[in-house]
Amino acid sequence: MGKMRKPLIAGNWKMNGSIGLAADLLQAMQPGLEESSVEVVICPPFSLLQSMGECFRETSVSLGAQNVHPQISGAYTGETSAAMLNEMEVKWCIVGHSERRAQFAETDALVRQKVGTLLQHGIQPIVCVGESLEEREAGKHESVVVEQLKNGLSGLAADDQLRCTIAYEPVWAIGTGKTATSQQANSMHLTIRRELAELATEQVASEIRILYGGSVNAANAAELLEQSEIDGALVGGASLKTDQFPGIIAASNV
């Protein structure tokens, strides 16, 4: 039986990119988007959201943000609220990325607050979970990911959980060129899905999309995306490359 869940490919530009690159990438993606059954989201830096929103307006590509503040407004210098994201027609937002957790000390509790704020504003959260190399080598990888998942979605109604997408990103595979094997990735996705059945309902577990992230490129995408539990990818470096990102979209169009 084939997967019923629609594939989602999200590009996380991190602190990279330009208006020029957005136009080039769109041009490179365009031929593949015409007949594609894949949902495509690009998450550029905040400074590019408005211009890229205009660039993508007549296309099937959606706009995502890389972060949000849990409060609606106030004295939070340098931060951006969900209401502001709404004004720029942002449909998606990454929360709890391992770089935010490690470099900006984001806790599970803060991730959960952000998820709640986004849902209140009709923005779909991409909730990132993942373990470090030390945690995997110590055999704690499943418990670490399950804990992040539980805390990130705690207390949400089932229909709100269904509006979330989970992204599993083993920290040791982000920007390192190392990729989890397709079997390692699929095994963790299965663990996440089983946990969702406990946390939420069987329906949430079977319908929610779980993306894989961590050094995904045009060469390894097909093998990862054909796995039973992997519903798409959260792509870092390769989402900035016009010769890579369209190939990843094509690989998920099965």
Backbone as a ProteinNet text record, in pm:
[ID]
protein_1_A
[PRIMARY]
MGKMRKPLIAGNWKMNGSIGLAADLLQAMQPGLEESSVEVVICPPFSLLQSMGECFRETSVSLGAQNVHPQISGAYTGETSAAMLNEMEVKWCIVGHSERRAQFAETDALVRQKVGTLLQHGIQPIVCVGESLEEREAGKHESVVVEQLKNGLSGLAADDQLRCTIAYEPVWAIGTGKTATSQQANSMHLTIRRELAELATEQVASEIRILYGGSVNAANAAELLEQSEIDGALVGGASLKTDQFPGIIAASNV
[TERTIARY]
84.8	0	87.9	60.4	139.3	103.9	185.7	160.2	44.4	-43	-156.5	-118.5	-9.2	26.7	98.1	58	116.8	260.2	357.7	496.2	514.8	601.2	632.5	784.4	830.5	972.8	987.3	1058.7	1078.1	1226.4	1256.2	1393.8	1419.7	1519.4	1558.3	1687.1	1673.8	1789.1	1884.2	1838.4	1919.1	1961.2	2082.4	2121.3	2197.1	2128.2	2186.6	2081.4	2127.8	2034.2	2021	1947.3	1929.2	1804.1	1760.7	1644.4	1675.4	1797.4	1837.4	1828.9	1873.1	1869.6	1725.5	1635.1	1493.7	1439.5	1470.7	1422.9	1486.1	1616.2	1686.1	1631.5	1607	1558.5	1418.2	1335.1	1199.3	1202	1289.6	1302.4	1345.5	1438.7	1487.7	1379.9	1296.1	1192.1	1070.1	1042.6	915.8	873.6	964.2	921.6	870.9	938.4	900.6	773.8	739.1	622.1	492	499.5	376.9	289.6	351.3	270.6	297.9	361.4	405.9	291.3	296.4	198.9	264.9	378.8	456.8	427.3	417.1	402.2	542.6	567.9	701.3	693.5	782	788.9	933.2	951.9	1086.6	1083.5	1182.8	1194.2	1320.3	1309	1425.6	1444.9	1554.5	1567.9	1452.4	1423.3	1311.1	1317.2	1439.2	1452.9	1406.9	1396.2	1356.8	1210.1	1141.1	1005.1	912.1	914.1	820.3	846.4	972.1	1001.8	981.2	1011.5	991.9	845.3	767.8	622.6	565.9	614.7	569	616.4	738.4	798.4	718.7	669.6	601.4	449.3	396.8	251.1	170.4	214	136	179.4	256.2	307	248.5	282.6	235.3	331.6	439.9	537.8	485.5	493	449.3	569.2	539.4	642	644.8	765	779.3	879.8	867.2	964.6	1051.7	1166.1	1259.6	1242.1	1162.2	1149.8	1034.6	987.2	882.3	898.8	849.6	849.7	714	710.4	579.8	481.5	532.9	441.6	393.2	280.6	217.7	285.1	330.4	399.6	471.5	550.1	613.3	759.7	824.3	963.3	1057.6	1062.3	1147.9	1233.4	1334.2	1418.9	1471.7	1454.9	1508.5	1418.7	1301.8	1214	1098.1	1028.5	917.9	799.8	680.6	562.4	485.5	397.6	314.7	221.4	174.1	86.4	162.1	289.5	372.1	394.5	412.2	427.9	300.1	185	57.8	48.8	96.3	91.4	171.4	274	357.1	313.2	195	135.6	222.8	288.5	367.5	270.5	287.1	195.2	256.8	390.8	462.7	568.2	610.7	722	794.9	927.3	1012.1	1022.7	1008.4	1031.3	1119.4	1204.9	1286.4	1397.4	1442.3	1555.5	1674.5	1755	1866.3	1962.8	1975.8	2063.5	2005.3	1873.2	1808.9	1823.6	1807.5	1818.6	1961.1	2060.5	2200.6	2258.4	2235.7	2301.1	2222.8	2090.7	2007.6	1933.7	1978.6	1929.3	1777.9	1718.1	1572.3	1536.2	1440.6	1396.2	1272	1239.6	1116.1	994.9	998.5	883.8	865.6	975.9	967.6	917.1	964.8	918.2	766.8	718.3	572.9	495.2	549.3	482.8	472.4	580.6	583.1	482.1	474.1	376.6	235.1	203.8	70.3	39.9	138.2	121.1	96.2	173.7	158	19.7	-23.7	-154.1	-266.9	-254.3	-356	-364.9	-255.1	-251.3	-263.2	-299.5	-324.2	-198.1	-81.6	44.7	82.4	124.1	153.2	296.4	313	448.4	517	646.6	732.6	818.7	783.4	845.5	964.4	1084.8	1207.4	1244.3	1281.4	1331.5	1456.4	1544.2	1664.3	1765.8	1850.4	1948.5	2090.1	2179.3	2320.9	2391.6	2514.2	2592.2	2614.8	2645	2668.5	2543.9	2427.5	2302.1	2274.5	2304.2	2283.2	2379.5	2505.6	2605	2577.6	2511.1	2476.5	2344.4	2285.5	2159.4	2038.1	2053.9	1942.5	1863.3	1898	1840.8	1687.6	1627.9	1481.4	1419.2	1475.1	1414.8	1427.4	1539.2	1560.1	1455.9	1436.8	1343.5	1199.1	1165.4	1029.3	1000	1098.6	1081.1	1057.2	1137.2	1119	980.9	938.6	808.3	695	701.3	598.3	585.6	699.9	698.4	654.8	693.1	660.3	512.7	443.9	302.1	208.7	262.3	182	57.2	-52.2	-176.4	-249	-203.2	-272	-387.1	-496.6	-607.8	-562	-627.3	-586.1	-587	-686.5	-690.9	-576.7	-533	-416.3	-288.2	-279.5	-161.5	-151.7	-266	-266.3	-220.3	-228.3	-181.3	-30.1	31.4	177.5	241.1	364.4	448.5	569.8	616	734.8	854.2	967.3	1090.2	1193.1	1232.2	1337	1471.1	1555.5	1688.7	1793	1860.4	1970	2077.3	2109.8	2199.4	2334.4	2377.1	2507.2	2508.5	2392	2386.8	2358	2350.1	2316	2443.8	2456	2570.2	2702.9	2698.3	2823.9	2854.2	2754.5	2772	2736.6	2720.7	2678.2	2525.8	2474.4	2329	2297.8	2188.9	2143.8	2113.1	2138.7	2100	1948.2	1897.3	1752.1	1682.5	1749	1689.2	1688.9	1801	1806	1697.4	1686	1587.3	1445.8	1417.5	1281.8	1245.3	1344.7	1322	1281.2	1350.4	1313.9	1177.3	1148.4	1016.8	905.8	932.7	835.1	816.3	925.9	918.6	834.4	857.8	781.7	633.2	604	462.9	395.1	468.5	411.5	384.4	478.9	464.2	344.6	323.3	209	76.7	73.7	-48.4	-80.4	26.6	8.1	-29.7	44.9	28.4	-105.4	-143.2	-262.4	-362.6	-379.4	-471.5	-407.5	-464	-416.4	-430.2	-538.9	-561.6	-449.9	-414.3	-304.6	-176.8	-149.9	-27.1	-20.5	-134.7	-131.3	-134.7	-187	-202.7	-94.4	-29.9	69.7	191.5	250.1	367.8	495.3	587.6	716.8	824.3	900.7	1006	1140.6	1232	1369.9	1456.8	1547	1641.7	1780.8	1881	2019.1	2098.2	2159	2242.4	2167.1	2040.1	1962.8	2009.1	2033.3	2070.7	2005.6	2028.3	1962.6	2004.8	2125.1	2175.5	2112.8	2087.9	2036.6	1886.2	1821.5	1680.3	1588.8	1608.9	1515.9	1511.9	1630.6	1633.9	1566.5	1588.5	1524.4	1373.2	1331.3	1189.8	1103.8	1166.9	1084.6	1054.8	1114.8	1088.8	943.8	889.7	745.6	699	784.2	738.2	789.6	871.8	932.3	846.4	790.5	690.9	746.2	877.2	935.8	1066.5	1115.5	1247.2	1250.1	1327.6	1363.9	1508.8	1527	1654.1	1729.3	1856.9	1938.7	2015.9	2145.8	2235.6	2188.4	2132.1	2091.1	1972.1	1899.8	1784.4	1829.6	1959.2	2015.9	2077.4	2070.4	2138.3	2036.9	2043.6	1946.6	1963	2080.6	2100.9	2071.6	2031.2	2003.8	1855.5	1800.7	1667.5	1559.5	1559.8	1457.2	1465.3	1586.1	1603.8	1544.3	1552.4	1493.9	1342	1286.5	1140.6	1098.2	1174.7	1142.9	1149.3	1245.6	1263.3	1144.5	1074.5	962.2	831.5	836.5	715.5	687.3	660.2	640.9	499
-120.2	0	124.6	217.2	340.4	436.1	535.7	634.3	723.7	750.9	840.1	985.9	1005.1	1140.8	1212.2	1337.2	1413.6	1453.8	1426.3	1460.8	1612.7	1648.5	1789.4	1807	1899.7	1932.2	2077.1	2097.6	2232.4	2268	2384.5	2433.1	2532.7	2504.8	2595.7	2667.3	2794.4	2870.8	2913.5	2903.1	2950.4	3096.2	3136.4	3277.2	3289.5	3253.2	3254.1	3301.3	3329.2	3356.3	3503.4	3530.5	3666.7	3670	3791	3805.6	3742.7	3763.3	3706.7	3555.5	3493.9	3347.8	3297.2	3370.1	3328.4	3317.9	3417.1	3417.6	3302.7	3279.9	3171.5	3034.8	3019.2	2890.1	2862.3	2966	2949.2	2906.7	2968.6	2935.4	2788.3	2745	2606.3	2506.4	2546.3	2455.8	2449.5	2557.8	2575.6	2456.8	2404.3	2292.5	2172.6	2144.7	2029.6	2051.9	2178.9	2208.4	2190.7	2203.1	2201.6	2079.2	1960.3	1838.3	1772.1	1843	1780.3	1762.1	1650.9	1628.6	1657.7	1726.9	1754	1895.5	1911.5	2045.3	2099.8	2222.4	2281.4	2408.7	2418.9	2536	2584.8	2715.3	2771.9	2863.3	2845	2923.3	3009.5	3133.1	3220.1	3300.8	3376.8	3469.2	3570.8	3626.8	3721.5	3835.1	3883.8	4001.1	3973.7	3845.2	3810.5	3768	3756.7	3701.3	3779.7	3912.6	3991.9	3978.7	3997.1	3993.1	3852	3749.3	3613.4	3576.5	3632.9	3612.2	3663.6	3779.8	3836.9	3749.5	3701.8	3616.9	3486	3429.9	3300.2	3310.7	3433.7	3451.7	3371.6	3370	3300.2	3154.3	3103.1	2965.5	2877	2749.5	2656.7	2650.1	2729.8	2728.2	2811.3	2756.8	2829.9	2891.4	2990.6	3064.2	3019.3	2995	2958.1	3049.1	3061.7	3137	3036.7	3085.6	2997.2	3002.3	3097.2	3115.5	3211.1	3214.6	3308.8	3331.8	3445.7	3469.8	3427.8	3369.5	3324.8	3437.5	3558.1	3669	3739.1	3806.8	3870.1	4003	4075	4202.6	4238.6	4346.7	4391.3	4424.4	4440.9	4486.7	4367.7	4314	4197.7	4233.9	4314.9	4366.2	4252.6	4270.2	4172.2	4053	4047.8	3931.2	3961.8	3857.6	3869.6	3787	3844.6	3775.7	3701.6	3612.1	3536.3	3629.6	3737.1	3832.6	3899.2	3929.3	3988.4	3888.8	3762.3	3658.3	3647.7	3658.6	3655.6	3766.2	3884.9	3998.5	3970.5	3886.1	3853.4	3722.6	3675.2	3554.9	3430.3	3424.3	3305.5	3194.6	3078	2965.5	2861.6	2861.6	2759.8	2826.6	2758.6	2811.9	2695.8	2696.6	2596.9	2635	2536.6	2562.2	2452.1	2490.5	2391.5	2330.6	2401.5	2349.3	2330.3	2228.1	2196.2	2314	2396.8	2514.4	2615.2	2627.6	2716.4	2657.3	2527.5	2463.7	2477	2454.8	2453.1	2593.7	2680.3	2811.2	2918.2	2898.5	3001.7	2947.1	2830.2	2770.8	2754.5	2719.9	2701.5	2569.3	2576.8	2458.7	2398.1	2276.8	2214.1	2300.4	2361.6	2443.8	2564.5	2626.4	2741.4	2695.9	2580.8	2525.1	2506.3	2452.1	2428.7	2560.8	2665.4	2796.2	2848.7	2833	2880.2	2804.1	2672.8	2590.9	2644.4	2671.8	2722.9	2856.2	2945.8	3077.8	3066	2982.5	2964	2909.4	2808.1	2747	2848.5	2933.8	3037.9	3134.1	3148.4	3241	3170	3042.5	2970.2	2938.5	2938.3	2905.1	2762.6	2682.6	2541.4	2524.5	2470.2	2451	2328.5	2342.6	2227.5	2208	2109.4	2090.9	1996	2047.5	1969.1	1892.3	1767.5	1683.4	1610.3	1572.6	1500.6	1485.5	1383.9	1352.7	1384.9	1403.1	1427.1	1292.7	1298.5	1176.3	1102.4	1179.8	1117.7	1042.1	1104.4	1041.4	914.7	919.1	798	688.4	725.5	623.1	563.9	643.3	592.3	514	501.9	427.4	503.8	636.9	717.8	786.4	759.6	839.3	837.5	720.1	715.6	790.7	773.7	840.4	991.8	1040.6	1185.8	1243.5	1176.7	1225.8	1218.3	1109.4	1092.9	1202.9	1234.6	1340.3	1475.8	1508.3	1636	1641.7	1530.1	1522.7	1542.9	1470.1	1480.3	1623.8	1684	1819.6	1922.5	1900.1	1996.9	1999.7	1886.2	1877.1	1862.7	1871.2	1839.2	1926	1861	1933.2	1986.9	1955.9	2004.7	1910.7	1968.1	1886.3	1812.2	1699.6	1616.3	1693.7	1781.1	1853	1954.1	2007.3	2096.9	2017.3	1898.6	1814.4	1781.6	1760.4	1726.5	1842.6	1964.3	2080.1	2097.8	2017.6	2021.5	1920.5	1949.7	1853.9	1830.3	1707.5	1676.2	1663.8	1718.9	1699.8	1631.9	1510.3	1439.6	1472.7	1538	1575.7	1527	1416.3	1376.7	1486.1	1541.3	1657.5	1625.9	1501.1	1461.1	1456.5	1471.9	1466.7	1603.1	1708.5	1840.7	1913.3	1941.7	2018.2	1945.6	1815.3	1740.1	1656.4	1643.2	1553.7	1410.1	1382.8	1248.1	1243.6	1135.6	1118.2	990.8	991.6	865	772.1	643.4	551.8	557.2	519.3	525.5	436.4	326.1	237.2	303.1	369.3	439.9	546.6	621.6	731	674.3	570.7	515.3	455.9	393.5	333.7	441.7	557.1	665.1	724.2	734.6	784.8	692	562.4	464.8	482.1	503.5	528.5	652.4	759	883.8	857.9	782.3	755.4	673.3	574.4	493.5	580.5	670.9	759.3	852.5	899.1	986.8	914.5	784.6	707	706.1	703	706.7	847.9	945.5	1085.4	1142	1107.4	1167.7	1056.8	1026.4	920.3	844.8	728.9	651.9	734.8	814.7	895.7	998.2	1066.4	1164.7	1093.7	977.8	904.4	864.2	827.4	780.8	896.5	1013.6	1124.4	1230.7	1243.8	1351.7	1322.9	1429.9	1409.6	1421.6	1329.1	1331.8	1344.9	1453.2	1481	1435.2	1403.1	1375.4	1494.7	1532.5	1639.8	1600.3	1645.3	1616.1	1574.8	1673.2	1648.9	1578.4	1617.2	1564.3	1634.7	1557.9	1618.6	1540.3	1585.1	1522.1	1376.2	1341.9	1204.6	1106.4	1150.8	1054.9	1066.9	1167.5	1194.1	1076.8	1016.8	912.2	795.1	752	636.2	667.9	789.7	829.2	839.8	904.8	937.5	818.3	707.8	590.8	507.1	541.3	467.5	488.1	385.7	385.1	499.2	541.6	641.6	782.2	799.6	930.6	1004.5	1118.5	1188.9	1312.5	1328.5	1446.3	1480	1600.5	1637.6	1783.3	1810.7	1947.4	1962.2	2043.4	2048.5	2175.5	2162.5	2278.8	2328.9	2301.4	2354.2	2334	2216.3	2186.1	2270.5	2333	2416.5	2551	2579.5	2703.3	2679.1	2554.1	2519.4	2487.6	2564.6	2546.2	2411.4	2348.5	2218	2101.5	2131.7	2025.6	2020.5	2135.9	2138.9	2083.6	2120.8	2062.9	1910.8	1854.8	1709.9	1642.2	1710.8	1656.1	1655.1	1762.5	1768.6	1654.4	1636.9	1531.2	1393	1373.5	1242.6	1206.8	1308.8	1280.1	1268.1	1293.2	1294.4	1153.9	1063.6	922.9	877.3
0	0	0	-87.4	-95.7	16.8	35.7	141.3	99.3	194.8	168.2	194.4	267.3	307.5	192.7	168	57.4	93.2	6.7	40.4	57.4	151	177.6	174.5	93	89.6	135.1	246	300.1	292.9	238.9	231.7	343	425.3	533.5	490.9	453.1	403.1	514.1	640.9	753.7	727.1	763.2	742.6	610.1	502.9	368.2	268.6	147.7	38.6	5.9	-102.1	-150.1	-237.7	-270.3	-357.8	-494.1	-542.5	-671.3	-672.4	-562.1	-554.6	-557.7	-493.1	-491.2	-633.3	-715.5	-854.5	-933	-911.7	-982.2	-941.9	-811.4	-762	-816.1	-816.2	-866.4	-1013.7	-1089.6	-1231.4	-1249.2	-1163.5	-1171	-1128.1	-1030.9	-978.5	-1068.8	-1138.7	-1210.4	-1297.3	-1382.6	-1468.5	-1387.8	-1275.8	-1193.4	-1113.3	-1088.3	-1005.1	-1082.3	-1215.5	-1296.5	-1266.4	-1272.3	-1254.3	-1119.6	-1030	-905.7	-806.5	-733.2	-625.5	-490.2	-495.2	-374.3	-325.6	-192.5	-134.8	-110	-155	-141.9	-58.3	39.7	128.1	130.5	121.4	138.8	261.6	349.3	472.4	464.8	412.3	401.3	530.5	541.1	654.3	654.5	771.8	785.8	684	656.6	569.5	426.4	390.3	253.2	241.8	354.3	350	257.7	271.7	192.6	41.9	0.8	-142.7	-198	-119.1	-168.1	-172.9	-82.6	-87.5	-218.9	-260.8	-389.5	-505.3	-495.5	-598.9	-616.7	-505.6	-508.7	-523.2	-524.4	-512.3	-614.1	-738	-842.1	-858.9	-765.3	-778.9	-668.6	-672.6	-568.6	-450.2	-454.1	-344.9	-227.8	-106.4	13	84.3	164.2	237.2	382.6	433.7	574.1	642.7	774.5	854.2	929.5	978.8	1050.2	1201.2	1248	1392.7	1418.4	1543.3	1583.7	1734	1781.8	1926.7	1983	2102.9	2154.4	2186.6	2215.5	2247.7	2120.5	2131.7	2015.3	1980.3	2081.3	2058.1	2187	2182.2	2307	2291.8	2408	2412.6	2397.2	2274.3	2243.9	2123.7	2148.4	2039.6	1952.2	1822.7	1727.7	1701.1	1765	1748.1	1652.5	1608.7	1513.1	1562.6	1557.2	1610.9	1501.9	1545.4	1451.7	1373.9	1438.9	1369.8	1254.3	1275.1	1169.2	1055.4	1091.5	988.8	905	973.2	900.6	797	833.8	740.4	613.7	627	510.7	444.4	484.3	423.9	441.8	556	591.1	634.2	576.1	604.2	697.9	708	783.4	870.6	976.2	1055.6	1123.8	1110	1177.9	1326.2	1413.9	1557	1614.3	1708.5	1779.3	1696.7	1593.5	1515.3	1608.9	1582.3	1674	1690	1585.4	1597.7	1696.8	1699	1796.9	1937.9	1947.7	2080.3	2133.8	2045.8	2090.9	2105.1	2005.3	2005.2	2081.1	2092.4	2156.6	2277.6	2325.5	2450.8	2454.6	2341.7	2340.2	2408.1	2498.3	2573.2	2507	2547	2500.1	2534.6	2653.8	2697.8	2605.4	2565.3	2474.3	2336.9	2291.8	2163.4	2168.7	2280.3	2295	2292	2356.3	2353	2210	2135.9	1996.9	1911.4	1933.9	1860.2	1885.2	2011.6	2047	1980.8	1981.7	1920.6	1770.2	1704.9	1559.9	1527.2	1601.8	1574.8	1594	1695.4	1717.7	1599.3	1525.7	1412.3	1276.7	1281.1	1156.4	1076.8	1144.3	1077.8	1117.7	1021.4	1049.5	1100.1	1220.9	1275.2	1215.4	1187.5	1156	1281	1360.9	1492.7	1478.6	1507.1	1488.7	1614.8	1595	1704.3	1653.5	1745	1700.8	1812.3	1797	1900.5	1854	1950.6	1920.1	1898.3	1850.3	1827.9	1961.2	2067.4	2199.3	2244.6	2223.7	2267.6	2187.2	2056.2	1975.2	2019.2	2040.2	2076.7	2214.7	2299.5	2433.1	2431	2312	2300.3	2349.9	2366.7	2419.6	2309.2	2180.9	2072.7	2071.6	2098.3	2093.3	2210.3	2329.5	2446.4	2435.8	2380.4	2364.7	2269	2156.1	2054.3	2105.2	2172.7	2226.8	2329	2411.7	2513.1	2445.9	2344.5	2272.8	2207.8	2152.4	2085.6	2185.5	2296.1	2401.6	2449.6	2481.6	2537	2434	2307.7	2203.2	2166.1	2186.1	2147.1	2267.1	2388.5	2507.5	2517.3	2551.2	2578.6	2456.6	2337	2216.8	2181.5	2134.5	2084.3	1958.9	1929.7	1815.6	1684.4	1663	1534.6	1525.2	1639.4	1638.9	1612.1	1671.6	1645.3	1496.1	1433.7	1290.8	1203.1	1254.5	1177.2	1189.2	1275.7	1290.6	1195.8	1159.7	1087.3	1175.7	1183.9	1264.1	1169.3	1208.2	1129.8	1219.6	1180.4	1254.3	1192.3	1272.7	1225.3	1324.4	1294.9	1383.4	1381.4	1496.6	1503.4	1439	1450.1	1396.2	1242.8	1180.1	1033	971.5	1054.1	1000.9	961.2	833.2	784.2	794.5	823.5	841.4	718.2	629.6	515.6	551.3	683.9	725.3	715.8	665.1	661.4	737.6	812.8	871.1	754.5	770.1	662.1	650.6	534.8	516.6	619.9	658.8	759.2	897.5	934.3	1063.7	1069.5	960.2	956.2	965.2	886.8	884.8	1020.5	1085.5	1216.5	1318.3	1315.7	1408.6	1373	1245	1203.6	1255.1	1251.7	1301.3	1452.5	1524	1669.2	1696.9	1619.4	1636.2	1610.2	1506.3	1472.1	1580.9	1634.1	1744.1	1866.4	1893.5	2009.1	1989.5	1867	1838.3	1861.4	1833.9	1858.7	2008.3	2092.1	2238.2	2284.9	2230.7	2271.8	2228.6	2107	2047.2	2016.5	1888.6	1848.7	1732.2	1700.9	1585.7	1457.6	1451.5	1331	1313.6	1422.8	1416.8	1372.6	1431.9	1400.9	1253.8	1196.5	1057.2	957.4	998.6	903.2	911.7	1027.7	1044.6	955.4	901.4	816.4	899.7	875.7	944.1	836.2	844.9	746.9	802	712.6	754.2	715.5	804	773.2	817.8	746	782.8	661.1	595.3	476.5	362.6	343.6	230.3	103.3	-2.9	-131.4	-245.3	-368	-483.1	-498.4	-452	-468.6	-369.7	-246.1	-146.7	-121.7	-182.7	-152.2	-187.2	-305.9	-350.3	-252.6	-206.6	-116.2	16.9	66.6	192.6	175.5	65.8	49.9	9.9	-32.1	-65	59.4	172.8	297.2	341.8	407.1	437.2	526.5	621.2	719.4	691.4	588.9	562	459	500.7	418.7	349.4	352.4	289.9	357.3	331.3	383	424	528.8	566	519.2	416.4	343.6	380.3	417	450.6	330.6	328.2	224.5	81.7	53.8	-84.3	-129.3	-34.9	-74.4	-131.5	-120.5	-176.4	-313.9	-360.3	-485.9	-595	-702.9	-811	-880.7	-867.6	-931.7	-836.8	-712.4	-614.1	-573.7	-537.2	-476.7	-571	-700.8	-790.4	-797.3	-787.2	-790	-667	-552.8	-428.9	-440.9	-498.1	-519.3	-612.2	-720	-818	-752.9	-661.8	-597.2	-508.9	-457.2	-367.1	-443.9	-572.6	-654.9	-707.9	-613	-655.1	-628.8
[MASK]
++++++++++++++++++++++++++++++++++++++++++++++++++++++++++++++++++++++++++++++++++++++++++++++++++++++++++++++++++++++++++++++++++++++++++++++++++++++++++++++++++++++++++++++++++++++++++++++++++++++++++++++++++++++++++++++++++++++++++++++++++++++++++++++

